[in-house]
Amino acid sequence: MSELKSFLEELAQKINEKAMKLVEEWVGDRYYGKIVEFEVGDLNGFTEAYHFVFTKKGVRFREGEYPSPDLIYRSDAKILRDVLTGAVRERNVRKAWKLIVMGDAHEAVPFFRVVAAALS
């Protein structure tokens, strides 16, 4: 099992335990849920994908691509993990084209609030 996959599984569990109030606020009443995908790859494509499905009932971790995620992060596994843990600033790796963010970028702020609460 890849290190990133293990980390994301653990993160989903922590979100369910510690950050569901923030998830409920983020999802709100207008949407059933939010999908955030992580792709291990570069500008030319990706080799593995994982995604979180956020609903008011909890977050589920899934392996593979989701047909239409709200937000996609693509980079190598180390950078994806470092961005999620706060070890590197997202803006810095994005500017260096080491991280590609696609989709509804405005969803990144509430997503990172959820992650920060889960990891604190």
C-alpha positions in Angstrom: 0.0 0.0 0.0 1.3 3.4 -0.9 2.3 5.8 1.8 -0.1 8.5 0.4 -3.0 6.1 0.4 -2.3 5.1 4.0 -2.1 8.8 5.0 -5.3 9.7 3.2 -7.2 6.8 4.8 -6.0 7.9 8.2 -6.9 11.5 7.4 -10.4 10.5 6.5 -10.8 8.8 9.9 -9.5 11.8 11.7 -11.9 14.1 9.9 -14.8 11.9 10.9 -13.6 12.0 14.5 -12.6 15.6 14.9 -13.9 17.9 12.1 -17.5 16.9 11.2 -18.9 20.2 12.3 -16.7 22.0 9.8 -17.7 19.5 7.1 -21.4 20.0 7.8 -20.9 23.8 7.5 -18.9 23.4 4.3 -21.4 21.1 2.6 -24.3 23.3 3.7 -27.9 22.9 2.7 -27.6 23.5 -1.0 -25.4 20.5 -1.8 -25.5 16.8 -1.0 -21.7 16.6 -0.7 -18.3 17.7 -2.0 -15.6 15.6 -3.7 -11.9 16.3 -3.5 -9.5 14.2 -5.6 -5.8 13.6 -5.4 -3.9 12.5 -8.5 -0.3 11.3 -8.3 1.3 12.6 -11.5 2.3 15.7 -13.4 1.3 17.9 -16.4 1.3 14.9 -18.7 -1.1 12.8 -16.6 -1.3 10.7 -13.5 -0.7 7.1 -12.4 -2.9 6.8 -9.3 -5.9 8.6 -7.9 -7.8 8.8 -4.7 -10.7 10.9 -3.5 -12.7 12.0 -0.5 -16.5 12.1 -0.6 -17.7 14.6 2.0 -21.3 14.5 3.2 -23.0 15.6 6.3 -22.9 11.9 7.4 -19.1 11.8 7.2 -16.2 11.6 4.8 -15.4 8.4 2.9 -12.0 7.7 1.3 -12.0 5.9 -2.1 -9.3 4.7 -4.4 -9.6 5.7 -8.1 -10.9 8.6 -10.1 -14.2 10.3 -9.5 -16.1 11.3 -12.7 -16.6 15.0 -11.7 -14.8 16.1 -8.5 -15.2 19.6 -7.2 -11.5 20.0 -6.6 -8.5 18.1 -7.9 -4.9 18.2 -6.7 -2.2 16.7 -8.9 1.4 16.3 -7.9 3.8 13.6 -6.7 2.9 11.8 -3.5 5.3 13.6 -1.3 4.2 17.1 -2.3 0.5 16.1 -1.9 1.2 14.9 1.6 3.4 17.9 2.5 0.7 20.3 1.3 -2.0 18.6 3.3 0.1 18.5 6.5 1.2 22.1 6.1 4.9 21.1 5.7 5.0 23.2 2.5 2.9 26.1 1.4 0.4 25.3 -1.4 1.1 28.6 -3.1 4.8 28.0 -3.4 4.5 24.6 -5.0 1.7 25.8 -7.3 3.9 28.7 -8.5 6.7 26.3 -9.2 4.3 24.1 -11.2 5.0 21.2 -8.8 1.3 21.2 -7.8 -1.7 21.5 -10.2 -5.0 22.6 -8.8 -8.1 22.1 -11.0 -11.8 22.6 -10.5 -13.5 24.9 -8.0 -10.4 26.4 -6.3 -12.7 28.3 -3.9 -13.4 25.0 -2.2 -9.7 24.8 -1.1 -10.2 27.2 1.8 -12.9 25.2 3.6 -11.2 21.9 2.7 -8.0 23.0 4.3 -9.9 24.2 7.4 -11.3 20.7 7.7 -7.9 19.1 7.2 -6.2 21.5 9.7 -8.9 20.7 12.4 -8.5 17.0 11.8 -4.7 17.1 12.1 -4.6 19.4 15.2 
